[in-house]
Amino acid sequence: MSVEELESVVSSLPSAELARFSEWFEAFIADEWDRQIEQDMQAGRLDKVLKRADDHYQAGRCTPL
């Protein structure tokens, strides 16, 4: 199915079904984001950023949220 076909189907959903689809899609995107972050961490792509954050924390340049 093409993106255009998906757009057509989604745009024709009744309100209740659109809300249900929207909830599912948001959860799907969040899960994909989590998987990507996990892959990036395992590949070492976040090491530099995490070290910088640790350095700032150790130097007292962070405030509690």
C-alpha positions in Angstrom: 0.0 0.0 0.0 1.4 3.4 -0.9 1.5 6.5 1.4 -1.2 8.1 -0.8 -3.5 5.1 -0.3 -2.8 5.2 3.5 -3.6 8.9 3.5 -6.9 8.3 1.7 -7.9 5.5 4.1 -6.9 7.4 7.2 -8.7 10.6 6.1 -11.9 8.7 5.6 -12.0 7.1 9.0 -14.9 8.0 11.3 -13.9 10.1 14.3 -13.8 7.2 16.8 -11.7 5.1 14.5 -9.4 8.0 13.8 -8.9 8.5 17.5 -8.2 4.8 18.0 -5.7 4.8 15.0 -4.1 7.9 16.3 -3.5 6.3 19.8 -2.0 3.2 18.2 0.2 5.2 15.8 1.6 7.4 18.6 2.5 4.3 20.6 4.0 2.8 17.5 6.2 5.8 16.9 7.2 6.0 20.5 8.3 2.3 20.4 10.3 2.9 17.2 12.0 5.9 18.9 12.9 3.7 21.9 14.3 1.0 19.6 16.4 3.6 17.7 17.8 5.1 20.9 18.7 1.5 22.1 20.4 0.8 18.8 22.3 4.1 19.0 23.4 3.4 22.6 24.6 -0.1 21.7 26.5 1.2 18.7 28.2 3.9 20.9 26.7 6.8 19.0 25.6 8.5 22.2 28.8 8.0 24.2 30.1 11.5 23.5 26.8 13.1 24.5 26.5 11.0 27.7 30.1 11.8 28.7 29.4 15.5 28.2 26.3 15.2 30.4 28.2 13.4 33.1 31.0 16.0 33.0 28.4 18.8 33.4 26.8 17.0 36.3 30.1 16.3 38.0 31.0 19.9 37.6 27.8 21.1 39.3 26.4 22.7 36.1 23.1 20.8 36.3 19.9 21.7 38.3 17.2 19.3 39.4 14.1 19.1 37.3 
